[in-house]
Amino acid sequence: MYLALYRKYRPKKFADVVGQKHIVKTLLNQITANRISHAYLFCGTHGTGKTSIAKIFAMAVNCFDNKNGEPCMECESCKNVLSKQDPNIIEIDAASNNGVDNIRDIRDEVKYPPINGKYKIYIIDEVHMLSVGAFNALLKTLEEPPSHVIFILATTDPQKIPATIHSRTQRFDFKRILPQEMFDAIKKYMAAEKINISDEAINYVIRLSDGAMRDALSILDQCISFYFGEEISLSKVINITGNIDDKNCCEFLNALNEKNVKKILDMTNKIVMDGKEISHFLSALIMFLRDCLVFKNIGDDENVLQLWNDRAQILQNCQLSSLNQIKLLEVFSQLQNELKYAINPRISFEISCIKFCSDDEKKNIIQTNNEIKISKKIDTPVKKIIPTDVKELIKKWPQIVAKSSGLLKEILNLSYIGSLKNNVVYIITNDAGSNAILKQKKDEIKNLIDLDCEIDFICKDDYEAEHKKIFNQDDEELKKQLKKINFPIES
């Protein structure tokens, strides 16, 4: 009988666990020092090892010959656990056994000692699904359990666990497994299975699984079955999972940037006709936009961004400004929630895209009119600002930005202070779109700065060119500001 990969490679001892080193080390120390608690609460997202570690811990505490906390795998107790015939380990699914009567049965059973072992261990999965009455029934048993009983409560939603239960357990928070840890483990598993799979495909599976090893192995199982005997490539994983590749995401976002409604609708139609879900496409766009922003601001940081093949070049090819990327992320994130209840997700998606294009055009008209009004307006009276005052303002800039909110805060956070004339404070932005929005909010910014001075807005490239023209040198103060946030500066 075929065994699914996630079951075949489920860890049988602590040394096999992928990630969760902080939890493994603590539990090993407790077993070695014989400082075992009567109740544990394992919290974390699905597929990160909560139930697996609970079973290993249960086997280790009853092992007749554990070695530095690890189960020996040879004694009668360990063999019973491995063959799923140990009467001392009782697993309960709280999702389907959540009534008060189920917990009362446990309360009646705990008084009986374990059979051929030191402890009787109750593993209650998805414990947050218990009813209020069931939690109350469990409370008394947790408070004063017999010395031979250990409770391990596992949950993906710790916020729903009553504080009274929390206070009677040792809580362990399971983290999402790091990409590199998953990559190394999957490489080993695939070698053992004699599966030919590219590194790019593994990385993409890891990205889809979002730190859950069980999800990653389930996706791989599906790919191996469909492409049996073939090499598994990145394109094959994308195809089998019904996802959209980065090139399509980039092309679609560039169509939005160009307000090319026909191309937007044509691409949406092709995705639907290819049998892909609109919700999957939307998720792919959100992830691509997120990665674009990360790549633009901090570059290739392997802790927060995965790059493979020509992915860096694809991210660079996205023509949307940072501001429009942020706006689209907000639009798409809201739409993602709405699609859960939409009768026709495709129509909702298309309307949102067309509305984004239309709104952008209206804002351009408003922006132009505002610029004309602003150019005619003269700020009086003004204080004569000198470079020393500008330096003081630079120091206070983080506090000034912190007072703002929403989109203004996002833009100001990516803007800098400069000086060209003695009576003007220049706010330097990265692109014309940000510049236009700040001009519309000039009065609000003046209030934040709290100085009677003239304020002007200028794009970074224009500012550098103007500074060189006036002073015949680069602005060293600006370079210091950019260096603080690791902004790329030409040497």
Buried (B, 14 or more C-beta within 10 A) or exposed (E): EEEEBBEEBBBBBBEEBBBBEEBBEEBBEBBBEEEBEBBBBBBBBBBBBBBBBBBBBBBBBBBBEBEEBBBBBEBEBBBBBBEEEBEBBBBBEBEEBBBBEBBBBBEEEBEEBBEEBBBBBBBBBBBBBBBEBBBBBBBEBBEEBEEBBBBBBBBBEBEEBBEEBEEBBBEBEBBBBBBEBBBEBBEEBBEEEEBEBBEBBBBBBBBBBEBBBBBBBBBBBBBBEEBEEEEBBBEBBBBBBEBBBBEBBBBBBBBBBEBBBEBBBEBBEEBBEEEBBBBBBBBBBBBBBBBBBBBBEBEEEEEEBBBBBEBBEBBEBBEBBBBBBBBBBEBBEEBBEEBEEBEEBBEBBBEBBBEBBEEBEEBEEEBEEBBEEEEEEEBEEBEEBEEEBBEEBBEEBEEBBEEBEEBBEBBBEBBBBBBBBEEBBBBBBBBEBBBBBBBBBBEEBBEBBEBEBBBBBBBBEEBBEBBEEEEEEEBEBBBEBBEEEEBEEEE
